[in-house]
Amino acid sequence: MHRSLASRSALALLFAAALAGGATAQTQSPAPAAPAATAPAAAAPACDGDLGEFLAGVKAEAIAAGASAEAADKALAGAEIDPKVLSRDRAQGVFKQTFLEFSQRTVSQARLDIGRQKMKQYADVFSRAEQEFGVPSGVITAFWAMETDFGAVQGDFNTRNALVTLAHDCRRPELFRPQLIALIEMVQHGDLDPATNTGAWAGEIGQVQMLPRDIVAYGMDGDGDGHVRLKQSGPDAILTAAKFIQHLGFQKGQPWLQEVTIPQDLPFEKSGLGGTMTAGEWFALGVKPRNGDTSFGTLRGDLVLPQGRLGPAFIAYPNFGIYLEWNKSFIYTTSAAYFATRLSGSEPYLKGTPEQGLTNDQMKELQTKLDTMGHDVGAIDGILGSGTRVAIQKQQQRLGMPADGWATPKLLGAL
């Protein structure tokens, strides 16, 4: 649930959690947490090198940041490099499923039933979350389900060792060293046992998978025991997630995603995330909310077509941005947002009849062609990401095709 990188390691947990609901996903890399105070950069020695010297530097930095020597010693005692963490970090995968494939498997009836049960079980906590932070229960519950299957699959990597490994490694120490300092603060607060606490391979902890800096900054004691323990406590996880989601910019009382039906004569080149039209302008063109609610027409609304104009269609409102802050994967975020609408009372989406998509090799071929034509598609990775979608729309428009951003064999052949 972090912001600067395009993906996050908790999707490794999603892979395992999704299996319980019939889904498959691959691991993605983590992003840094929200800003927090750290010791001066001069206090940090170079990455790699002798582990003992590295840990001594971490201890000094933690003490300079306000931790006690006792807490630092307790947190770092027995720390070691975990080769499995480095292996995961070097072999990160990405989503290569369509929206229909991924959302159908992750937003299962079983998960919906459990989610509604959890919303009823913790009704008082969810009510507090909405009152204090403006975040509806469905939004929180959907993330809870997507991240760890309601706490059932939280990861089995020692958190302290995972963070030591990634902070000591020279690939991205600037991202993980501050997380290690924050973990020491959690140890000082008595919120975490460094010897036994486990989580995701990149250091995310608990039922909603948060990194230590975010837990320190936004942690809430929901059960009144004086601690923030997202691994064990449902109330702590619910309220902490709510506070963090509010921090990401969620606006109380506003929608995030709304399913719509669409005519086939729209200016599809204006569809996609990052548009400038309001929902009302789309409604005026014949786009119709399935729930009939047009009361948010003055809000900016992006027409989102995950599998083109013949597949499911949604209006994404400004609150959809918090999903992109949580995770940059378009398929994950759209599925999580849809999940939240279902938990909030919406009907299952209309699947439609999307045009055939491309195989992995075909997508790479398309990306290569687009790159050669001067489009910025990022890596040639076979992923229909935002850059590739924008490039596709431009070429579809040039070729006189509906510019819906969906990659098809017809487009590949035309190029």
C-alpha positions, 0 to 999 in steps of 0.5 A: 500500500505504498506509492513511489514504485509501480508495484509491491511485494504483498502481491506474493501474498495475494498469489497465495491468498488468491489460490484460496479463491481460485486466483493466480497472481505473481509477485510484485515489488514494494514501494516506500512508505509515507515520509517520516523523520530519519537521521541525517544521511551522513549517519548511514554507512555504505550498503553491503560490506560487513554485516556487523558494521552495517548493523552498528550503523543502523543502531547508531542511526536509530538512537539518533532518531530517538530509539533506545540502545536497548530497543536497537539491540533487541531488534537487531540481535540475531539478524541475518541475511536471508537469501530467499528474500534476495531471490524474491527481489531479483525475480519479481513478476507482474500481472499478465491476466486480463481484468475479467480473469483476475477479478472473477477469481479474486472477487469470488462469492466465498470472499464476498460472503466472508467480507460481509461477515467481517463487516457485521462482526466488526460493525462498531469498529467499521462505524468508528473508521467511517466516522473518524476517517470517512472511509466506508467499510467496503473499501477497507474490507476489500483491501483486507481480502485482497491483501491477505484473505482476511489475515489467513495468508500474511507471509512467513518471512522473518520481518526483521531479517527481510528488512536487514537483507534489503537494507544491506543490499545495494539495489535499493537501500534508501527504500528499506533502511528507513523501514528498518529504523521504524521497525526498531521503534515498533520494538521499543513500543512493544508492538513487535517481537523481532525474533518471531514476527513474520510477514511478506518478503519485503517487510510488509506486516499484518492483515492489511500488509503495511511497512513499518514506517506507515505503521508508526505514522498511521497505526491505530490501537483499535482493540484498546490494548495499548499496542498496534498489532496489525498481525493479530488484531482485526480492529487495529488493522481496520482502523489503521487501514482507514487512517492510511486510506484517508491520508492517501486522499480519500474523500468522505461521501464520494464514490470511487468506481461506478459501473456504466453501460455505454453506447458505441459512438463515444469519443473513446480517445478520451477514455482511460485514466487521467482524463479531463471530462466530468462524469456528467459530460460522459452521462450527456454522451449516453453513458448510463450508471447501472445503479441509476445514480447520476448525482456525482456528475460534477466530479471528474470521471474517467471512463475506464474500459479494462478490456475495451469498449465491448467489455466491462465499463466503469466511471472512475471518480477521484477517490479511485486515486487512492487505489493507485496510491495503494498499488500501481497495477491497473488490474489489481486496483480496478479489481480491488475497487470493484470488490469494494463496490460489491461489498457496498451493495453493487451488482456483479458487472456485465462481462460483455463480449470483449474482443480477443486480446493478445498473447504475451509474445504478441503483446511484446511484438506490439510494444516493440512496434509502438516503441519503434514508432516513438511511443513511450511504452516503458519496458517491452514486457508483455504488460498492457500498462498505462503507457502501452494503452495510451500508445494504442489509443493514439494508433487506433485513432490514427487508423480510424479504429475505436480508440479504446486502448484494448490491444487486439490482433486486428490492431497488431495486424494493422500496424 
